[in-house]
Amino acid sequence: MVNRERVLAEFWELIRIDSPTKNERQIADILKERLKSMGLSVTEDNAGQKIGGNCGNVYAYFKGNLSKAPVVLFSAHMDTVGPCLGIQPVLTNGIITSAGPTILGADDKSGIVPILETIRVIQEQNIPHGDIQVIFSIAEEGGLNGSKNLDKTLLKADLGFVMDCVGGPGEIVLAAPGQDRLDVTIKGKSAHAGFAPEEGISAIVVAAKAIANMPTGRIDEETTANIGTIQGGRATNIVADEVRIACEARSRNLKKLERQTALMCEGFKRCAQEMGAVAEIEVNRLYEPFSLNIESQVVDIVSQAARSAGFNVVTGVTGGGSDANNFNLYGVPCAVLGTGMQKPHTTDECIEEEDLYRTTELLIEIVKLVAAKEKTSK
C-alpha cells in the first residue's frame, strides 16, 4: 500500500533542505508545489511577517468524496532546531541518523513525509474519504509562533492530528503544558569593586540569592520551572549594576502555571527590594495547556486506527508544547502522535526507517475511520 521507495526518497530530500526557524522559505515553496501537483488547493498566510520570518504557514485542502464526514487536519512543522545546516542523513541497519555534527531533522520532517504519502495513497487507491486539511507550520520551535499567528479563518477542520512526538506510531499525547517565559532585569548600582564595593549593589548577587530561594526543576507531576540564561556584568573590578535572566514555567494545570510564575516573579522582586535593587519583569504566555479525554472522538479514532494497523496503543502526557496546544485552543480537538523520532533537539537524533512507513499506514487508517463518521455540530 505505501510506496516505501518514494517515502524514503522524499524523507532524504526534505532532510537535506535547510529550514531553521524563521527561514523556512525553501521547504515551504517545495511543499506548496508538491501539494498543488497532487491537486490540492494551497495557500499561505502572513504569519512570517508578524514574527520576522521569511514565509508563512502553508495550508492545503483535499476535497473529499464523502460530504458528511468530519474534516480532518494533519499537521507538522517545517522548521528545525540548530545545528541544522547542511544535514546529511545516513541509513545504517535500519536506523537513520545524521552523518555530521547536526541534528537529523526528523523533528518534524518525519511528520511531513507521511502526510504527503497518505494523500498520494488515497488518490492512487481511490480510498473513500472526507475533506482533509493539511497545515505545515513555521516557527514551531521556540514558542509555537507559527500556529500562534496563523490565519484562523483558514482553519476548517473538525478534529486533527499533529505529527510531532517521540515514540512510534500508536503513541498518543493526551495533554501538554502551557508555558510562560519570564524576562527579568535586575538593576543594582555600580561601584569600584576594589576601592568602594560597599557603595555598590551587585545585580548578580541579587539574582543569585533570588534564584537560590526559588522553586525550580520538577515542581510536581504537572509543573516544571527553569532558569535558562543569565547575562550581566562588565568586568571583575566593577560591581555589576545590571543582569538579565531568561527563565520559564510550565504546567499542564493552568492554575499551577499561574502560581509558579507568580512565585518566581515575587522571588525576584522581594530579593531586589531587600537589597536596594529593582527587578523589572516581563511575562509572556507562549501557549496554553491542553488536555483531551481518553474517551474523546479524536483519541478513539486514532486508537482504533492504531489497533487496525497492528500497533500498540500508548497514551500519555508530555512536558513539551506543540502546535496542538494552539489548535485545541482554537476549538479543533487535536492529539499529538508519535512518528518514531528519537532524541530530538540533539545531534544523536534518529529514527527507524520502518517508522516512516508505519506512520503513513496509521494515517491512512485514520482517514478510513474518519470517513465512516458523521459531522457533529460544533
N, C-alpha and C positions, 0 to 999 in steps of 0.2 A: 504493500500500500504506500509506504513512504519511500521516496526516491533517495536512498542513502547517499549515493554519489553526489547528487545535487545538494543535499543538505550539508555534507561535509565541505564541498567546494565553496558554498556560499558562506559558511562559517569562516573558512580560511580567508576568503576575500574580505569580509567585513572586519575581521580581527585586525587585518593589516592597515585599515584606514584609521588614521589619527583622528580621534574625536574627543579631545579633552573638554571639560565643562566650559560652556560658552563659546566653543569653537567647533560646533557640530555641522557646519555648513556642507562639507564634502559628503558626509554619510547621509545627511538629510536629502541632498539632491539625488543621490543614487537611489535611496529608498523611494522617493517620490516617483522617479521614472519607472522603477520596477513595479510599484503598485499600479501606476497608470497603464503599464503594458499588460497587466493582468486584468484590466477592465474596471478597476475601482475608481470612484470619484475621489480626488485628492485635493487637499487644501492645506494651507499653513497659516498659523496665526502670527501675531506680532509680539509674542512673549519675549523674544530675544531683545527687542528694542527696549523693553521695560527693565531688563536686568543687565544690559550691556553686553549681550551676546551677538553672534553673527547670523543666527537663524531662529525660527520659531518652532513650536510643536507641530508635528506632522499628523494630519487626520486623514483617514481613508475610510470609505464606506462601500461595503459589498452588499448589494441589494439581494435579498433572499427570494426564494420561490414559495415561501410559506408565510403568508401575511399575518397570521395570528400569533406567531412565535415571538417571544421576547427578543429585543435587540441585545445582543451580547457584545461586550467590549473585551478585546485583547490588547494589552498594553505592555510596553517595555521602554526603557530609556536608552537614548543614543549616546550619552556621554560616558566617559570613563575617568577614573581617578588616575593620578600620576603614581609612578612614572609610566607613561602610556604612549610615548612617541617611538615610532619605528618598531612596533611589536612584530616578532617573527615566531609564529606558532610552530610547534613540533609535536608529532604523534609518536609515542613510544609505548608499546604494549597496551594499546587501547586507551592511553591517557594523553590528553592534550595539555601541554604546558607552553610557557614562553621559553624560547631558546636563549634569550638575553636577559639583561637586568631590568626587566619591565614586568608590570602586571600582564595578565593574559587578555583581559577584556571580556571574559565570559560573563562578567557583570557589566553590561547586561545583554551582550550580543547572543548569549545562549537563550535569551528570551525572544529576541528579534527574529532569528532564523526559523524556529519552529512556527511562529505566527505566519511568516511568509509561505512556508511549506504547507501548512494546513490549508490555506486558501487555494494553493495550486492543486492539492489532492482533492479538495471538494469540487473544483472545477473539472478536473480530469476524470473523476469517477462519478460525476453527476449526483453527488450526495445531497439529499434534500436539506434545506437549511433556512433559517430565518435571516434577518438582516444582521450583518456583522460590522461592528465599528472597530477600527484599529487606530490607536494613538501611540505614536513614537515620540516620547517627550524629550525635551532638552533639560540640562542643568538639574538633574535629579540629585546628583551628588552634591553635598554641602548645603542641603536645605530644601529640597523638593521645589526649587524655584520655577522650574518649567511648568509643572502641573499647578502650582500656586497661582501662576499668571495666565493660565490657559483661557481661551475664549469659551466660557461656559455655554454660550448659545450654540456651540458646535457639538456639545456633548449630548448624544442621542440615546445612549444605552440604558437598558433597564437593569442590567446586572453585569458584573465584569470580573476579569481575572488579570491580575498584574503578575507578569512573569519575572520575578526578581527576588529569588530566595535560594539560600543554600539548601542542600538536600535534594534528593532525586524526585522524579515525578511521583505524586501521591503525598508529598509534603504540603500541608496546608496551614498557613498562618491565619489564626482567628483574631488576633489582637496585636496591636503595636502601640508604642508610646507616643505621646506628644513631646515636643521639645521646646524649651526656652533657651535662648542664647543671652548671656549676660556680658556686656562690655563695660568694664569697671575702670575708672580712672581715679587713682588716689593722688591727691595734691598735698604735698608737705611743704617744707621750707628748706632751701639750700643754705649751706654753710661750709666753711673750710673744715675738712674732716680732721686736720691736724691742729689747727690754731684754735678753732672755736666750735667743736662738734655739738656742744650743749646749746648753741644758738640755732641749730637746725632741727628739722623734723623729718626723719627718713621715711619717705613714702614706701620704700622697700620693706622696712621693718614693720610699718603699719599693715601692709598687705600680708606679710609673713605671719604676724600674730593673728590677723583675722582668719586666714586660711587654716592655721593650726587648730583653731577652735571651731571650725566649720564642719558639719557633717558632709562627707564626700564619699565617693566609691559606691558600693552597694548599700543603699539605704534600707530597702526591703525588697520583697519579691517583684514589686512592680516599679520601683523607683531607683534611679541612679543619679549621680552628680559627679562632675569632673572639672578640675582646673586645667585648662588646655594650654595656654601660653601666658608668659609673664615677660614684659619688656619695660625697661626703665634704667635710669642711672646714666651718668656721663663719664665718670672717672672714679678711681678708688679714693681720690683725695677730696671728693665733693659729696656732701650728704645729699642723697638723691631727693629731689623735690617733686618728682612725678614718676608714677609707674602705671602701666596699663595691663589689665588682666582680662583674658577672654575665657569664659567658663560656660558651663551648660548644666541644665537639669532636665531629666526625662522621667516620665511616668505614664503607665497605661491608665492611671486613675487621675482624672483632671484635677480633683481637689488636692490630691497628694502633690501633683506637679506645682500647683499654685503655692502650696505650703512650703515645699522645698525651695522654690525660687524666692519666696518671701524671707525664709530663714537665711539664705545666702546674702540677700540684699541687706537685711538687718545686721548681719555679722560684719560686713564691710563698713557700714555706716556707724555702727556702735564703736568699733575699734578706732575708726578715724576720729570720731568725736572725742573719745577718751584721750587721744594722743595729740589733739590740736590740729588734726589734718581735716581734709574734706574728701568725701567719697562721692563721685558722680557716676551714676549707674544708668545704663540704657538696657532695657529688657525687650527682646524681640521674640515673639511667639513664631517659631519656624513652621510648626504644623501641629495639628490637634491629634489626640489619640483616637483610635477606633477599636471597636470590638464587635465581633459577629457571633451570633448564637449558633451553636453547633447544629441546631435543627433548622437553620435558615435555608431558604431555597438555594442560595448561591453555594453554600457548603454542601448541601445534599447533592446537588448536581455534580460537583467535582468529585465527591466521594464515590458516587455511583460510577462516574466515568473512570476513575482510577481502578476500581474493582473490575469493571468490564474489560479494561485493558490489561488486567493481571498484575496491578501494582498494589502494594500495601498502602493503606491509608494511615497517615501520621498527622495528627492535628497538634498544634502547639501555639505558643506566643513567641514574640521576638522583642529584642531590646533596641531594634533599629527601625527607622521610618522608611516608607516607600511612597510612591505616587498613590498607592491605595489609601493612604491617610487622607489625601485630598479628595479622591473620587468618592469615598464614603461620606466625607463632609458635604460634598455637592449633591448627595442624595442617591448615588449609584452604589448599591451594595457590592463591594469588591473584596475578594480574597486574594492573598498573595500566594503564589505557587512556586514550588521548588523546580529548578531547571537542571539541577545536577552540579551547578557551580560549587567549588570548594575553595576555601581560604581566600575569598575576595579581599581586595584592598591590600594585598601583599604580593611580593614577587614570587611567592610559592603558589599562586592561584592556578587552579587546574580544573579539568572536567573530563569525565569519561566520555569517550566518543559515543557510546551506546545511549547515553542520556539525552543527546541531541535528538535521536530518533524516538526514544521513549516519550520525551516531552511532546513531540509532534503527535504521536499516537494518542496521547492524553487529550490534546486539544481537539483532535478530530472526534473523539468520543464525547467531549463536552458539547460540540456543535450538534451532534446527533441527538443528545439528550435534551438540549435546549429546544431543538426543533419539535420535540414531542410535547412541549409545554405550551400554555396559552398565556398571553399577556394579562397581567392584573393591573388595575388602575393604581397609579402612584398616590 
